[in-house]
């Protein structure tokens, strides 16, 4: 195991500050280049650009892991909700639902079915007589 090194810590801090500074300057440059010309908007300073980056981070993804409703947790909740809905449908309703879903999702439904089959290889969705 590596020992804690002050040099590594300082290198990390310097790189983090440099990346944040670069993002701030890029945001400020792009804003000041496009927004006043396109929308007659104001010119912003470096600190306002950093605030804009922080605001966009908060609004679009938050601070936690998972990326909001589109992250892993949101996808898992969606899968569980869909499985619960599918369990209460008849085989005709399931077939109709899958057909309609494949039309609007463009083939993603097949990927979900493959994942489900891998998880339950011995079970089938056909009702027993």
C-alpha positions as CSV (number, residue, x, y, z in Angstrom):
1,X,0.0,0.0,0.0
2,X,1.3,3.4,-0.9
3,X,2.1,5.9,1.9
4,X,0.3,9.3,1.9
5,X,2.5,11.8,0.2
6,X,2.3,15.5,0.6
7,X,3.6,16.0,-2.9
8,X,0.8,13.8,-4.4
9,X,-1.8,15.8,-2.4
10,X,-0.4,19.1,-3.6
11,X,-0.3,17.9,-7.1
12,X,-4.0,16.9,-6.9
13,X,-5.0,20.3,-5.4
14,X,-3.0,22.1,-8.1
15,X,-4.6,20.0,-10.9
16,X,-8.1,20.4,-9.5
17,X,-7.7,24.2,-9.3
18,X,-6.3,24.3,-12.8
19,X,-9.2,22.2,-14.2
20,X,-11.8,24.4,-12.4
21,X,-10.1,27.5,-13.7
22,X,-9.9,26.2,-17.2
23,X,-13.6,25.3,-17.2
24,X,-14.4,28.7,-15.8
25,X,-12.5,30.5,-18.6
26,X,-13.9,28.3,-21.3
27,X,-17.4,28.9,-20.0
28,X,-16.8,32.7,-19.8
29,X,-15.2,32.8,-23.3
30,X,-18.1,30.8,-24.9
31,X,-20.8,32.9,-23.1
32,X,-19.2,36.2,-24.0
33,X,-18.7,35.1,-27.6
34,X,-22.2,33.8,-28.2
35,X,-24.8,35.2,-25.8
36,X,-24.3,38.9,-26.4
37,X,-24.3,38.4,-30.2
38,X,-27.2,36.0,-30.4
39,X,-29.5,37.1,-27.6
40,X,-28.2,40.6,-26.7
41,X,-27.4,39.2,-23.3
42,X,-24.9,40.5,-20.7
43,X,-21.1,39.8,-20.7
44,X,-20.1,37.8,-17.6
45,X,-17.0,37.7,-15.5
46,X,-14.9,34.7,-14.5
47,X,-16.6,34.3,-11.2
48,X,-20.1,34.5,-12.8
49,X,-19.0,31.8,-15.2
50,X,-18.0,29.6,-12.2
51,X,-21.3,30.3,-10.6
52,X,-23.1,29.4,-13.8
53,X,-21.2,26.0,-13.9
54,X,-22.1,25.3,-10.3
55,X,-25.8,26.2,-10.9
56,X,-25.9,23.9,-14.0
57,X,-24.3,21.1,-11.9
58,X,-26.9,21.5,-9.2
59,X,-29.9,21.7,-11.6
60,X,-28.8,18.9,-14.0
61,X,-27.3,16.3,-11.8
62,X,-27.1,17.2,-8.1
63,X,-24.1,16.3,-5.9
64,X,-24.9,12.6,-5.3
65,X,-24.0,9.7,-7.4
66,X,-26.5,8.2,-9.8
67,X,-27.0,11.2,-12.1
68,X,-30.5,12.1,-11.0
69,X,-33.6,10.2,-12.4
70,X,-31.5,9.1,-15.4
71,X,-28.8,7.4,-13.4
72,X,-28.4,3.8,-12.3
73,X,-30.9,4.1,-9.5
74,X,-33.5,5.6,-11.7
75,X,-33.1,2.9,-14.3
76,X,-33.4,0.2,-11.7
77,X,-36.6,1.8,-10.4
78,X,-38.0,1.9,-13.9
79,X,-37.1,-1.8,-14.5
80,X,-38.8,-2.8,-11.3
81,X,-41.9,-0.8,-12.1
82,X,-42.1,-2.4,-15.6
83,X,-41.6,-5.9,-14.2
84,X,-44.4,-5.3,-11.7
85,X,-46.8,-4.1,-14.5
86,X,-45.9,-7.0,-16.7
87,X,-46.6,-9.6,-14.0
88,X,-50.3,-8.6,-13.9
89,X,-50.9,-8.8,-17.6
90,X,-52.2,-11.6,-19.7
91,X,-50.0,-13.1,-22.5
92,X,-52.0,-11.2,-25.2
93,X,-51.7,-7.9,-23.3
94,X,-47.9,-8.5,-22.8
95,X,-47.5,-9.2,-26.6
96,X,-49.4,-6.0,-27.5
97,X,-47.5,-4.0,-25.0
98,X,-44.1,-5.2,-26.1
99,X,-45.0,-4.5,-29.8
100,X,-46.1,-0.9,-29.0
101,X,-43.1,-0.4,-26.8
102,X,-40.7,-1.7,-29.4
103,X,-42.2,0.8,-31.9
104,X,-41.5,3.8,-29.7
105,X,-38.2,2.6,-28.2
106,X,-36.5,1.5,-31.3
107,X,-35.3,-2.0,-30.3
108,X,-34.3,-1.3,-26.7
109,X,-37.0,-3.6,-25.5
110,X,-35.1,-6.6,-26.9
111,X,-32.1,-5.7,-24.7
112,X,-34.3,-5.6,-21.6
113,X,-35.8,-8.9,-22.5
114,X,-32.4,-10.5,-22.9
115,X,-31.3,-9.2,-19.5
116,X,-34.5,-10.6,-18.0
117,X,-33.9,-14.0,-19.6
118,X,-30.3,-14.1,-18.3
119,X,-31.6,-13.5,-14.8
120,X,-34.3,-16.2,-15.0
121,X,-33.0,-18.9,-17.4
122,X,-35.4,-21.7,-16.4
123,X,-38.6,-19.8,-16.0
124,X,-40.9,-18.9,-18.9
125,X,-43.6,-16.3,-19.0
126,X,-46.2,-18.7,-20.5
127,X,-49.1,-19.6,-18.2
128,X,-49.2,-23.3,-17.2
129,X,-52.4,-25.3,-18.0
